[in-house]
Amino acid sequence: MASVKSPIRTLVKPFLFRLLGKRGYKYAQFYGKKRDIQHRLVEEKEMELLPYFVKPGDCAIDVGANYAYYTDRLSGLAGNEGKVFAFEPIPFTYMVCAMIVKSNKLGNVSLFNLGVSDKNQTLKFSVPKLSYGPISAGQAHIATRTNAEEDKQKYYNFEQEEEVTCDVVALDTFNLELSGKNVSFIKIDIEGAEYFALKGMEQLIKKHLPVILIEVQPYFLNGFNIEASDLESYISQTLGYNIYYYDEELKKLKPLKTELFDANFILIPVSKIDSYQQIIYDK
């Protein structure tokens, strides 16, 4: 997930948290994140491709909505006739996300205080805390994930955590009010649990054949005893998708020819490859 690196924010945020407390700090987060969205300060390079995947009237799904960065963009692309279903399980993050959805008047967004997994259940999430008190929303994860000491400093360098209990759902059993519309795009960024989310929406994927943007970090996958090769095999063999990554210089998608690595990947159903030839690097 993209974030803003600002020395001024680094200095100001501890002061604001001490002044406002956790309850008041959510308003500071709301105004900051709303501004980031407005000025496109939280861009991921793959966002350049979203207009190819989401057209007016389409439905899109944002799994791990965080502070509505993708939700807001997808809402604009889907338009008044389309729909965005956004899922964010962490209560504090959900509250800020809901404030942004309301403030930005995203009338085509349905936001749910739920996580997405392979079954309907209640799970504990570990939410890391910054040294001065607030949570680090983008690193919240299902508590059963282990963060191995090897490479922990690189991927998960937090000394404090808090646990929260959240409900998660399998989208194949969840009542998405699609009203006959097609799901054209799904974004999944949930800190290593992407494999479970995919399994819980397998029938939805096979029915709608959406393009999928998925974050992969093998370190986090390993924390769930999942190998990157297991995820790759499931995507290619079970779902029938090709795996690409975005080359920002070429402005093209390049096919994955190695093992999965730390990156966002674009998954396209084999049956729809011809529809996206203009953005696929085929040399």
Order of alpha helices (4+ residues) and beta strands (2+ residues): alpha-alpha-beta-alpha-beta-alpha-beta-beta-beta-beta-alpha-beta-beta-alpha-alpha-beta-alpha-alpha-beta-beta-beta
